[in-house]
Amino acid sequence: MSFEEAGWVEKFDGIWASASLLHVPRSLLPKTLTRLIRALRPGGVFFMSFKYGTEDRTRSGRLFTDMTEVLMEELIASAGLIKLAIWTSDDVRPGRSHERWVSAICQRIKPASSG
């Protein structure tokens, strides 16, 4: 299923988007995040990771949208998520130790309690 086909509403307590959103064009990331956030229950947690950088590039026919900590913060804020943590790490796959990742854990805002 593509991200565009995701139609869930408040179904999940968490979403694990490890190295998947990086294949979404930067211009479509806000719309894609809105769709995924809608699938989270209020208070649900969202993990996402991107290759580190500022480029939008194609390698071997695959699109890559890179992020830095600042770009990730902007994406999270524009999506209306609460940032819990952002960090960078080295790639642990053999032969890729020169590559870096930026990851984030966020939370869907809980509605104010009535009463």
N, CA and C atoms as an extended XYZ file, in Angstrom:
345
Properties=species:S:1:pos:R:3:atomname:S:1:resname:S:1:resid:I:1 pbc="F F F"
N         0.850       -1.170        0.000 N   MET     1
C         0.000        0.000        0.000 CA  MET     1
C         0.898        1.236        0.000 C   MET     1
N         0.463        2.242       -0.693 N   SER     2
C         1.195        3.510       -0.688 CA  SER     2
C         0.678        4.385        0.451 C   SER     2
N         1.440        5.401        0.784 N   PHE     3
C         1.002        6.331        1.828 CA  PHE     3
C        -0.316        6.998        1.435 C   PHE     3
N        -0.503        7.244        0.129 N   GLU     4
C        -1.729        7.896       -0.336 CA  GLU     4
C        -2.968        7.030       -0.089 C   GLU     4
N        -2.794        5.734        0.015 N   GLU     5
C        -3.923        4.823        0.217 CA  GLU     5
C        -4.288        4.652        1.689 C   GLU     5
N        -3.452        5.103        2.578 N   ALA     6
C        -3.709        4.955        4.017 CA  ALA     6
C        -4.915        5.810        4.401 C   ALA     6
N        -5.964        5.159        4.881 N   GLY     7
C        -7.172        5.888        5.215 CA  GLY     7
C        -7.644        5.681        6.641 C   GLY     7
N        -6.780        5.160        7.492 N   TRP     8
C        -7.165        4.887        8.875 CA  TRP     8
C        -7.434        6.173        9.646 C   TRP     8
N        -8.322        6.084       10.603 N   VAL     9
C        -8.630        7.222       11.472 CA  VAL     9
C        -8.528        6.752       12.922 C   VAL     9
N        -7.585        7.335       13.647 N   GLU    10
C        -7.372        7.053       15.072 CA  GLU    10
C        -7.368        5.551       15.370 C   GLU    10
N        -6.601        4.806       14.601 N   LYS    11
C        -6.544        3.348       14.721 CA  LYS    11
C        -5.322        2.851       15.498 C   LYS    11
N        -4.234        3.602       15.486 N   PHE    12
C        -2.972        3.101       16.023 CA  PHE    12
C        -2.470        3.926       17.200 C   PHE    12
N        -1.792        3.243       18.129 N   ASP    13
C        -1.128        3.914       19.252 CA  ASP    13
C         0.267        4.382       18.858 C   ASP    13
N         0.794        3.829       17.779 N   GLY    14
C         2.119        4.215       17.330 CA  GLY    14
C         2.319        3.915       15.858 C   GLY    14
N         3.202        4.685       15.236 N   ILE    15
C         3.594        4.466       13.846 CA  ILE    15
C         5.114        4.439       13.804 C   ILE    15
N         5.653        3.414       13.153 N   TRP    16
C         7.090        3.236       13.005 CA  TRP    16
C         7.411        3.437       11.528 C   TRP    16
N         7.901        4.609       11.160 N   ALA    17
C         8.229        4.937        9.776 CA  ALA    17
C         9.749        5.029        9.634 C   ALA    17
N        10.398        3.893        9.796 N   SER    18
C        11.856        3.827        9.733 CA  SER    18
C        12.290        3.706        8.277 C   SER    18
N        12.998        4.721        7.795 N   ALA    19
C        13.559        4.723        6.442 CA  ALA    19
C        12.493        4.502        5.370 C   ALA    19
N        11.286        4.997        5.606 N   SER    20
C        10.240        4.876        4.587 CA  SER    20
C         9.800        6.241        4.073 C   SER    20
N         9.607        7.198        4.951 N   LEU    21
C         9.196        8.536        4.521 CA  LEU    21
C        10.265        9.222        3.685 C   LEU    21
N        11.505        8.753        3.768 N   LEU    22
C        12.581        9.365        2.999 CA  LEU    22
C        12.394        9.183        1.505 C   LEU    22
N        11.463        8.312        1.098 N   HIS    23
C        11.179        8.104       -0.323 CA  HIS    23
C         9.995        8.941       -0.805 C   HIS    23
N         9.439        9.769        0.070 N   VAL    24
C         8.346       10.676       -0.287 CA  VAL    24
C         8.949       12.004       -0.739 C   VAL    24
N         8.517       12.546       -1.877 N   PRO    25
C         9.045       13.855       -2.282 CA  PRO    25
C         8.790       14.904       -1.193 C   PRO    25
N         9.754       15.776       -0.994 N   ARG    26
C         9.660       16.797        0.055 CA  ARG    26
C         8.346       17.582       -0.041 C   ARG    26
N         7.920       17.879       -1.261 N   SER    27
C         6.684       18.652       -1.446 CA  SER    27
C         5.440       17.896       -0.973 C   SER    27
N         5.514       16.568       -0.894 N   LEU    28
C         4.368       15.767       -0.463 CA  LEU    28
C         4.445       15.333        1.001 C   LEU    28
N         5.559       15.630        1.659 N   LEU    29
C         5.706       15.211        3.066 CA  LEU    29
C         4.618       15.784        3.982 C   LEU    29
N         4.265       17.074        3.899 N   PRO    30
C         3.215       17.580        4.797 CA  PRO    30
C         1.888       16.825        4.636 C   PRO    30
N         1.474       16.597        3.398 N   LYS    31
C         0.215       15.876        3.131 CA  LYS    31
C         0.303       14.428        3.632 C   LYS    31
N         1.440       13.803        3.405 N   THR    32
C         1.634       12.420        3.851 CA  THR    32
C         1.602       12.338        5.367 C   THR    32
N         2.285       13.261        6.047 N   LEU    33
C         2.271       13.267        7.515 CA  LEU    33
C         0.862       13.495        8.056 C   LEU    33
N         0.119       14.395        7.436 N   THR    34
C        -1.258       14.648        7.874 CA  THR    34
C        -2.078       13.363        7.815 C   THR    34
N        -1.914       12.615        6.741 N   ARG    35
C        -2.637       11.345        6.577 CA  ARG    35
C        -2.235       10.342        7.666 C   ARG    35
N        -0.946       10.261        7.941 N   LEU    36
C        -0.472        9.315        8.957 CA  LEU    36
C        -0.863        9.758       10.367 C   LEU    36
N        -0.788       11.041       10.631 N   ILE    37
C        -1.167       11.549       11.957 CA  ILE    37
C        -2.640       11.259       12.224 C   ILE    37
N        -3.466       11.374       11.191 N   ARG    38
C        -4.886       11.059       11.332 CA  ARG    38
C        -5.078        9.592       11.755 C   ARG    38
N        -4.159        8.724       11.373 N   ALA    39
C        -4.243        7.311       11.733 CA  ALA    39
C        -3.870        7.059       13.195 C   ALA    39
N        -3.185        8.031       13.826 N   LEU    40
C        -2.792        7.893       15.233 CA  LEU    40
C        -3.938        8.272       16.165 C   LEU    40
N        -4.048        7.552       17.253 N   ARG    41
C        -4.967        7.969       18.308 CA  ARG    41
C        -4.354        9.182       19.008 C   ARG    41
N        -5.160       10.053       19.601 N   PRO    42
C        -4.598       11.171       20.364 CA  PRO    42
C        -3.607       10.648       21.418 C   PRO    42
N        -2.447       11.256       21.477 N   GLY    43
C        -1.394       10.804       22.386 CA  GLY    43
C        -0.507        9.731       21.774 C   GLY    43
N        -0.850        9.273       20.557 N   GLY    44
C        -0.058        8.244       19.888 CA  GLY    44
C         1.335        8.739       19.549 C   GLY    44
N         2.262        7.803       19.413 N   VAL    45
C         3.673        8.107       19.185 CA  VAL    45
C         4.051        7.789       17.745 C   VAL    45
N         4.915        8.619       17.184 N   PHE    46
C         5.312        8.517       15.785 CA  PHE    46
C         6.835        8.534       15.715 C   PHE    46
N         7.440        7.482       15.138 N   PHE    47
C         8.889        7.436       14.895 CA  PHE    47
C         9.119        7.614       13.405 C   PHE    47
N        10.105        8.435       13.043 N   MET    48
C        10.484        8.585       11.641 CA  MET    48
C        11.993        8.761       11.542 C   MET    48
N        12.557        8.294       10.429 N   SER    49
C        13.992        8.469       10.202 CA  SER    49
C        14.254        8.762        8.731 C   SER    49
N        15.292        9.575        8.514 N   PHE    50
C        15.708        9.991        7.181 CA  PHE    50
C        17.223        9.928        7.107 C   PHE    50
N        17.750        9.768        5.898 N   LYS    51
C        19.189        9.923        5.720 CA  LYS    51
C        19.532       11.388        5.996 C   LYS    51
N        20.720       11.598        6.533 N   TYR    52
C        21.132       12.933        6.950 CA  TYR    52
C        21.594       13.758        5.761 C   TYR    52
N        21.070       14.976        5.650 N   GLY    53
C        21.505       15.893        4.601 CA  GLY    53
C        20.398       16.859        4.238 C   GLY    53
N        20.618       17.586        3.169 N   THR    54
C        19.650       18.592        2.734 CA  THR    54
C        19.165       18.347        1.309 C   THR    54
N        19.619       17.281        0.705 N   GLU    55
C        19.327       17.045       -0.700 CA  GLU    55
C        17.997       16.342       -0.938 C   GLU    55
N        17.499       16.526       -2.152 N   ASP    56
C        16.454       15.695       -2.731 CA  ASP    56
C        17.161       15.058       -3.921 C   ASP    56
N        17.307       13.753       -3.907 N   ARG    57
C        18.132       13.116       -4.935 CA  ARG    57
C        17.533       11.793       -5.365 C   ARG    57
N        18.020       11.310       -6.494 N   THR    58
C        17.619        9.998       -6.992 CA  THR    58
C        18.879        9.168       -7.136 C   THR    58
N        18.828        7.957       -6.586 N   ARG    59
C        19.954        7.038       -6.701 CA  ARG    59
C        19.403        5.673       -7.105 C   ARG    59
N        19.937        5.139       -8.181 N   SER    60
C        19.495        3.844       -8.715 CA  SER    60
C        17.981        3.832       -8.927 C   SER    60
N        17.453        4.955       -9.402 N   GLY    61
C        16.034        5.044       -9.697 CA  GLY    61
C        15.133        5.261       -8.492 C   GLY    61
N        15.721        5.433       -7.300 N   ARG    62
C        14.940        5.635       -6.073 CA  ARG    62
C        15.126        7.055       -5.568 C   ARG    62
N        14.003        7.663       -5.175 N   LEU    63
C        14.025        9.015       -4.629 CA  LEU    63
C        14.442        8.984       -3.169 C   LEU    63
N        15.261        9.957       -2.772 N   PHE    64
C        15.646       10.133       -1.376 CA  PHE    64
C        15.455       11.592       -1.002 C   PHE    64
N        14.729       11.823        0.079 N   THR    65
C        14.557       13.154        0.654 CA  THR    65
C        15.337       13.148        1.959 C   THR    65
N        16.412       13.905        2.012 N   ASP    66
C        17.269       13.938        3.200 CA  ASP    66
C        16.765       14.992        4.191 C   ASP    66
N        17.166       14.831        5.440 N   MET    67
C        16.778       15.764        6.508 CA  MET    67
C        17.975       16.037        7.412 C   MET    67
N        17.958       17.204        8.023 N   THR    68
C        18.864       17.538        9.114 CA  THR    68
C        17.997       17.693       10.366 C   THR    68
N        18.623       17.944       11.492 N   GLU    69
C        17.845       18.171       12.713 CA  GLU    69
C        16.918       19.376       12.543 C   GLU    69
N        17.431       20.449       11.930 N   VAL    70
C        16.627       21.665       11.752 CA  VAL    70
C        15.449       21.401       10.814 C   VAL    70
N        15.699       20.735        9.691 N   LEU    71
C        14.613       20.412        8.763 CA  LEU    71
C        13.582       19.498        9.414 C   LEU    71
N        14.053       18.549       10.217 N   MET    72
C        13.144       17.636       10.915 CA  MET    72
C        12.288       18.408       11.917 C   MET    72
N        12.906       19.329       12.656 N   GLU    73
C        12.148       20.160       13.614 CA  GLU    73
C        11.058       20.940       12.899 C   GLU    73
N        11.399       21.524       11.752 N   GLU    74
C        10.418       22.297       10.977 CA  GLU    74
C         9.284       21.412       10.491 C   GLU    74
N         9.599       20.214       10.015 N   LEU    75
C         8.578       19.275        9.536 CA  LEU    75
C         7.638       18.880       10.669 C   LEU    75
N         8.212       18.567       11.815 N   ILE    76
C         7.417       18.155       12.983 CA  ILE    76
C         6.504       19.285       13.436 C   ILE    76
N         7.050       20.489       13.524 N   ALA    77
C         6.250       21.636       13.964 CA  ALA    77
C         5.125       21.929       12.980 C   ALA    77
N         5.425       21.882       11.688 N   SER    78
C         4.400       22.191       10.685 CA  SER    78
C         3.301       21.137       10.666 C   SER    78
N         3.619       19.927       11.101 N   ALA    79
C         2.622       18.852       11.144 CA  ALA    79
C         1.763       18.913       12.405 C   ALA    79
N         2.152       19.767       13.356 N   GLY    80
C         1.387       19.882       14.593 CA  GLY    80
C         1.673       18.764       15.583 C   GLY    80
N         2.824       18.132       15.448 N   LEU    81
C         3.230       17.085       16.382 CA  LEU    81
C         4.040       17.682       17.529 C   LEU    81
N         4.079       16.979       18.633 N   ILE    82
C         4.932       17.347       19.757 CA  ILE    82
C         6.249       16.586       19.592 C   ILE    82
N         7.359       17.313       19.535 N   LYS    83
C         8.669       16.670       19.430 CA  LYS    83
C         9.054       16.120       20.797 C   LYS    83
N         9.344       14.820       20.842 N   LEU    84
C         9.847       14.224       22.074 CA  LEU    84
C        11.373       14.096       22.033 C   LEU    84
N        11.917       13.764       20.851 N   ALA    85
C        13.374       13.638       20.711 CA  ALA    85
C        13.751       13.640       19.245 C   ALA    85
N        14.923       14.217       18.952 N   ILE    86
C        15.549       14.148       17.630 CA  ILE    86
C        17.015       13.823       17.865 C   ILE    86
N        17.571       12.899       17.081 N   TRP    87
C        18.975       12.544       17.235 CA  TRP    87
C        19.544       12.070       15.903 C   TRP    87
N        20.872       12.069       15.811 N   THR    88
C        21.560       11.544       14.635 CA  THR    88
C        22.332       10.297       15.047 C   THR    88
N        22.585        9.445       14.061 N   SER    89
C        23.336        8.220       14.318 CA  SER    89
C        24.049        7.790       13.040 C   SER    89
N        25.092        6.992       13.214 N   ASP    90
C        25.810        6.426       12.082 CA  ASP    90
C        25.047        5.217       11.568 C   ASP    90
N        25.168        4.960       10.277 N   ASP    91
C        24.586        3.762        9.689 CA  ASP    91
C        25.389        2.554       10.187 C   ASP    91
N        24.724        1.508       10.607 N   VAL    92
C        25.417        0.341       11.160 CA  VAL    92
C        25.575       -0.783       10.135 C   VAL    92
N        25.065       -0.579        8.933 N   ARG    93
C        25.199       -1.625        7.917 CA  ARG    93
C        26.644       -1.688        7.419 C   ARG    93
N        27.130       -2.883        7.114 N   PRO    94
C        28.501       -3.025        6.616 CA  PRO    94
C        28.751       -2.151        5.387 C   PRO    94
N        29.866       -1.429        5.404 N   GLY    95
C        30.254       -0.598        4.280 CA  GLY    95
C        29.538        0.743        4.203 C   GLY    95
N        28.730        1.055        5.198 N   ARG    96
C        27.982        2.318        5.152 CA  ARG    96
C        28.234        3.187        6.380 C   ARG    96
N        29.334        2.967        7.056 N   SER    97
C        29.607        3.722        8.279 CA  SER    97
C        29.788        5.211        8.014 C   SER    97
N        30.010        5.605        6.758 N   HIS    98
C        30.148        7.030        6.408 CA  HIS    98
C        28.786        7.719        6.282 C   HIS    98
N        27.697        6.936        6.262 N   GLU    99
C        26.363        7.510        6.132 CA  GLU    99
C        25.768        7.800        7.504 C   GLU    99
N        24.968        8.866        7.585 N   ARG   100
C        24.345        9.258        8.850 CA  ARG   100
C        22.841        9.273        8.680 C   ARG   100
N        22.144        9.174        9.793 N   TRP   101
C        20.681        9.206        9.844 CA  TRP   101
C        20.240       10.245       10.860 C   TRP   101
N        19.077       10.820       10.640 N   VAL   102
C        18.435       11.662       11.638 CA  VAL   102
C        17.076       11.023       11.918 C   VAL   102
N        16.777       10.876       13.195 N   SER   103
C        15.544       10.211       13.625 CA  SER   103
C        14.805       11.081       14.619 C   SER   103
N        13.505       10.844       14.721 N   ALA   104
C        12.690       11.614       15.656 CA  ALA   104
C        11.591       10.738       16.234 C   ALA   104
N        11.255       11.024       17.467 N   ILE   105
C        10.058       10.469       18.100 CA  ILE   105
C         9.184       11.658       18.445 C   ILE   105
N         7.930       11.587       18.006 N   CYS   106
C         6.969       12.670       18.202 CA  CYS   106
C         5.681       12.081       18.774 C   CYS   106
N         4.789       12.966       19.125 N   GLN   107
C         3.515       12.519       19.698 CA  GLN   107
C         2.386       13.368       19.136 C   GLN   107
N         1.273       12.686       18.854 N   ARG   108
C         0.070       13.413       18.428 CA  ARG   108
C        -0.504       14.097       19.662 C   ARG   108
N        -0.890       15.325       19.505 N   ILE   109
C        -1.428       16.109       20.615 CA  ILE   109
C        -2.700       15.468       21.150 C   ILE   109
N        -2.763       15.356       22.463 N   LYS   110
C        -3.958       14.866       23.116 CA  LYS   110
C        -4.945       16.030       23.258 C   LYS   110
N        -6.221       15.775       23.029 N   PRO   111
C        -7.179       16.863       23.239 CA  PRO   111
C        -7.252       17.235       24.717 C   PRO   111
N        -7.581       18.474       24.983 N   ALA   112
C        -7.739       18.921       26.372 CA  ALA   112
C        -8.864       18.128       27.020 C   ALA   112
N        -8.641       17.694       28.251 N   SER   113
C        -9.692       16.931       28.947 CA  SER   113
C       -10.829       17.858       29.362 C   SER   113
N       -12.013       17.341       29.281 N   SER   114
C       -13.181       18.148       29.675 CA  SER   114
C       -13.592       17.763       31.074 C   SER   114
N       -13.410       18.657       31.979 N   GLY   115
C       -13.858       18.377       33.322 CA  GLY   115
C       -12.805       18.525       34.271 C   GLY   115
